[in-house]
Amino acid sequence: MKIVSKERRDDGTRIIKLFGLRVFAYQRKHKNNPSICGRNNVVDVPKNGLVKINIVGHDNKVVVDKQLNIKSCVHINIYGDNNVINVGAIYGKLQLCVGANVSLPVQNCRVVIGNDSSCADWLNILLLESDSYFDMGQDCMFSSGINIRCSDAHSVLSADGAVLNRAVGVKIGNHVWVGQDVLISKNTEIPDGCIVGARAVVTKKFIKPNCVLAGIPARVTKENIRWSRNPPDKMKPTK
Ligand SMILES: CC(C)(COP(=O)(O)OP(=O)(O)OC[C@H]1O[C@@H](n2cnc3c(N)ncnc32)[C@H](O)[C@@H]1OP(=O)(O)O)[C@@H](O)C(=O)NCCC(=O)NCCS
């Protein structure tokens, strides 16, 4: 016989039942969440403990969709000023770092993540240069072990000292499937409907939608494809 059970409801409330009787209802909350150190920061996120925010800086804005799936976890760290983050109703775990610890602050970064995307495990997104962006559409599917590095973090210089690897941004379209252990590097673009094959390293902007991109560096290996979340054996045969 089940003596104690815990239920989690859609609003994040947990209910403890003893011998089938409801004895306690509470909301999972993080201590010091959001943790904000600075002026004029605006945080508009669901208040059910699914989102953890850490801000060190001024004039940042973070909005996370209130429809965030109950099984999701969104961790956002911002070090710097005037960064704007918009995260849609995703399903899964997202770790977003804008700036890295107090010694590498960034300014004016823009992050937009659309609705209905899923991550099988922690999806790591890093922005470590001021004025850079990460822009992602809707209905994308991410496997595990994926890193999206919107900047290199350290400089590559020419012989005369010019910086060769400035970061601008990363764009991922709608309905993109990213396979296991992929690295998406700075200044790249993955168009609508594409698949990125397992262990690929994406290093440039692709233009054509509905392609398979695979390999190191990633290249187009198939064109004019579609993909579905259903496994192959569950698909109806086509003529
Ligand atoms: C991307 C993927 C779906 C493509 O499958 P596919 O269309 O059946 O591809 P094919 O097996 O027909 O391969 C086509 C070509 O691409 C190459 N290729 C396929 N996947 C590759 C990869 N991940 N890296 C490098 N090359 C790859 C093949 O070697 C083949 O090359 P060739 O034409 O020179 O022989 C699949 O290879 C893949 O990466 N699957 C893993 C998906 C995953 O991570 N799932 C986790 C759950 S979300």
The ligand as a Tripos MOL2 file, in Angstrom:
@<TRIPOS>MOLECULE
LIG
   48    50     1     0     0
SMALL
NO_CHARGES

@<TRIPOS>ATOM
      1 C1         21.5420   12.9610  -39.5550 C.3       1 LIG1
      2 C2         20.9370   11.5950  -39.6840 C.3       1 LIG1
      3 C3         19.5060   11.5950  -39.1150 C.3       1 LIG1
      4 C4         20.9180   11.2940  -41.1880 C.3       1 LIG1
      5 O1         20.4480   10.0160  -41.4290 O.3       1 LIG1
      6 P1         20.2850    9.5260  -42.9740 P.3       1 LIG1
      7 O2         19.5310   10.5500  -43.7520 O.co2     1 LIG1
      8 O3         19.7120    8.1570  -42.9300 O.co2     1 LIG1
      9 O4         21.7770    9.5120  -43.4970 O.3       1 LIG1
     10 P2         22.5100    8.3520  -44.3200 P.3       1 LIG1
     11 O5         22.8380    7.2290  -43.4020 O.co2     1 LIG1
     12 O6         21.7300    8.0640  -45.5620 O.co2     1 LIG1
     13 O7         23.8960    9.0590  -44.7140 O.3       1 LIG1
     14 C5         24.0230    9.9360  -45.8270 C.3       1 LIG1
     15 C6         25.4760   10.3930  -45.8800 C.3       1 LIG1
     16 O8         25.7290   11.2680  -44.7770 O.3       1 LIG1
     17 C7         26.7810   10.7440  -43.9440 C.3       1 LIG1
     18 N1         26.3870   10.9690  -42.5490 N.ar      1 LIG1
     19 C8         25.2190   10.6530  -41.9660 C.ar      1 LIG1
     20 N2         25.1930   11.0410  -40.6820 N.ar      1 LIG1
     21 C9         26.4000   11.5970  -40.4430 C.ar      1 LIG1
     22 C10        26.9700   12.1820  -39.3020 C.ar      1 LIG1
     23 N3         26.3050   12.2810  -38.1390 N.pl3     1 LIG1
     24 N4         28.2140   12.6780  -39.4160 N.ar      1 LIG1
     25 C11        28.9040   12.5900  -40.5720 C.ar      1 LIG1
     26 N5         28.3970   12.0470  -41.6990 N.ar      1 LIG1
     27 C12        27.1580   11.5570  -41.6310 C.ar      1 LIG1
     28 C13        26.8320    9.2420  -44.2960 C.3       1 LIG1
     29 O9         28.0990    8.7080  -44.0750 O.3       1 LIG1
     30 C14        26.4850    9.2540  -45.7580 C.3       1 LIG1
     31 O10        27.6220    9.6370  -46.4790 O.3       1 LIG1
     32 P3         27.9260    9.0370  -47.9800 P.3       1 LIG1
     33 O11        26.7860    9.5330  -48.8460 O.co2     1 LIG1
     34 O12        29.2410    9.6110  -48.3370 O.co2     1 LIG1
     35 O13        27.9170    7.5540  -47.8410 O.co2     1 LIG1
     36 C15        21.7240   10.5100  -38.9100 C.3       1 LIG1
     37 O14        22.9230   10.1930  -39.5870 O.3       1 LIG1
     38 C16        22.0920   10.9260  -37.4870 C.2       1 LIG1
     39 O15        22.9720   11.7210  -37.2150 O.2       1 LIG1
     40 N6         21.3840   10.2940  -36.5530 N.am      1 LIG1
     41 C17        21.5440   10.5540  -35.1190 C.3       1 LIG1
     42 C18        20.3500   11.3580  -34.6790 C.3       1 LIG1
     43 C19        20.3970   11.6200  -33.2200 C.2       1 LIG1
     44 O16        21.3330   12.1840  -32.6850 O.2       1 LIG1
     45 N7         19.3180   11.2220  -32.5780 N.am      1 LIG1
     46 C20        19.2010   11.4170  -31.1420 C.3       1 LIG1
     47 C21        17.7350   11.5860  -30.7590 C.3       1 LIG1
     48 S1         17.1720   13.2580  -30.9580 S.3       1 LIG1
@<TRIPOS>BOND
     1     1     2 1
     2     2     3 1
     3     2     4 1
     4     2    36 1
     5     4     5 1
     6     5     6 1
     7     6     7 2
     8     6     8 1
     9     6     9 1
    10     9    10 1
    11    10    11 2
    12    10    12 1
    13    10    13 1
    14    13    14 1
    15    14    15 1
    16    15    16 1
    17    15    30 1
    18    16    17 1
    19    17    18 1
    20    17    28 1
    21    18    19 ar
    22    18    27 ar
    23    19    20 ar
    24    20    21 ar
    25    21    22 ar
    26    21    27 ar
    27    22    23 1
    28    22    24 ar
    29    24    25 ar
    30    25    26 ar
    31    26    27 ar
    32    28    29 1
    33    28    30 1
    34    30    31 1
    35    31    32 1
    36    32    33 2
    37    32    34 1
    38    32    35 1
    39    36    37 1
    40    36    38 1
    41    38    39 2
    42    38    40 1
    43    40    41 1
    44    41    42 1
    45    42    43 1
    46    43    44 2
    47    43    45 1
    48    45    46 1
    49    46    47 1
    50    47    48 1
@<TRIPOS>SUBSTRUCTURE
     1 LIG1         1 GROUP 0 **** ****
